Amino acid sequence: MNQGIVIFWFRRDLRLTDNTGLLAALESGYKVLPIFIFDKEILEKLPKNDARVSFIHHALEKMSAQLKEAYGSGIGLYHGSPASVFSKITTDYTVHEVYTNHDYEPYAQARDSAIETLLNTKNIAFKTFKDQVVFEKDDIVKDDGTPYVVYTPYKNKWKAVFNPERDLKPQASENGLEHLYRSTSFPTISLTDMGFKAASIRVPDYTATPDLINNYEATRNFPAKIKGTSRLGPHLRFGTVSVRHMMQLAIAEENEVFWSELIWREFFMQILWHFPHTVNKSFRPKYDRVEWRNDEMEFEKWKKGETGYPLVDAGMRELNATGYMHNRVRMLVASFLCKHLLIDWRWGEAYFAEKLLDFDLSANVGNWQWAAGSGVDAAPYFRIFNPTTQIDKFDKQKEYIQRWVQDLQELTYPVPMVDHKMARERCLKVYKEAVG
């Protein structure tokens, strides 16, 4: 039996640099064994070629190889339920403490509570840290202590409280890696061992150059401009980049729009933390009275990008081919599903959850509820995007459409599956009957 270590549990923080929980573990006075758990409960719900699993596995192998070469260390990779993995680790090693960074989603909170209880039975402390956000939980609330449910006042309070020297101080975990546990054999597991295969879709590298940040406001609304977006989402989601570093860049370039997008992310995360029921219930309860049509054949057409509305179809085909969709187009396809087809926002949210490389539960739920009119700070239900005039606004030259809807001029391209005027009137009637 090996003596006297602490565990650092990687989750949404797949980096060795600027990692709060990892730094705390390295400063504990004990050798640190880093681990990652491929949680069976999560993996069982995913497609077997899920690009996000490949991305996580690759990031961990890359870090482990770096640690092996430089320090004779590595990362233990486990596959199973977190409870069974910790039961095994605490049998194999004398573990004094377990360190990790906070996770705010309902499943993660329940999981962490169960792990803390398990470890307490073995007199092992469970220590967690704020890392994936600048402000969390009750950090930014109204003067009466209640959470903000409108973005702009939240953002204003966020900025009023914000102190860059304190809140963006780098957590220099990279300087303490010599305190890692050394071994010639760390547990490892392949994608194949877990029943997965390498994905055909790859998570792209992110771009956050000064040029992109400075031109962000001018280019971010136009889906044809591939270089107008950062592709930062998956990297923030899985923590291959530090949010503190990205905030520093936004501030250094004095770009309010890019900075505001990062604050939106924290707004949705604190909404989910305060209102976990919004994962499957409307934030505004009366919107759960909407009589959805939920036509499965129409849903299939929407999923495949065969609605007959070129900008909607381009977005869905981009999503299916790449795991990505431009944010402006996401708003349109979501509005089209909920309002033109009267299909429950939860159906669309679940499909995006399966397909998006940058899927983040809080943002996905928040944005889908925004599109349906049922969420915090949502678009009013009578705001219904016209999928044809949106082309004139955001893809006038049809560059984006032509890239993804290559059969646009073919006889096989479908006619519009629903008339815009009729669908709009039907939507207004159904919503008004539900919410008054």
Salt bridges, closest charged atoms under 4 A:
ASP18 OD1 - ARG244 NE 3.00
ASP50 OD2 - ARG52 NH2 2.69
GLU61 OE1 - HIS57 ND1 3.76
ASP92 OD2 - LYS88 NZ 2.91
GLU97 OE2 - LYS127 NZ 2.99
ASP103 OD1 - ARG12 NH1 3.97
ASP103 OD2 - ARG111 NH2 3.77
GLU105 OE2 - ARG12 NH1 3.17
ASP112 OD2 - ARG11 NH2 2.76
ASP112 OD1 - ARG111 NE 3.00
ASP131 OD2 - ARG15 NH2 2.80
ASP131 OD1 - ARG244 NH2 2.79
GLU136 OE1 - HIS102 ND1 2.79
ASP138 OD1 - HIS274 NE2 3.42
ASP139 OD2 - LYS130 NZ 3.10
ASP143 OD1 - LYS157 NZ 3.47
ASP167 OD1 - ARG166 NE 2.78
GLU178 OE2 - HIS179 NE2 3.57
GLU256 OE1 - LYS159 NZ 2.20
GLU261 OE2 - ARG220 NH1 3.14
ASP288 OD1 - ARG346 NH1 3.13
GLU298 OE1 - ARG293 NH1 2.87
GLU300 OE2 - LYS303 NZ 2.98
ASP344 OD1 - ARG346 NE 2.88
ASP358 OD2 - ARG330 NH2 2.93
ASP360 OD2 - ARG12 NH2 2.72
ASP407 OD1 - ARG317 NH1 2.82
GLU425 OE2 - LYS421 NZ 3.02
GLU433 OE2 - LYS429 NZ 2.91
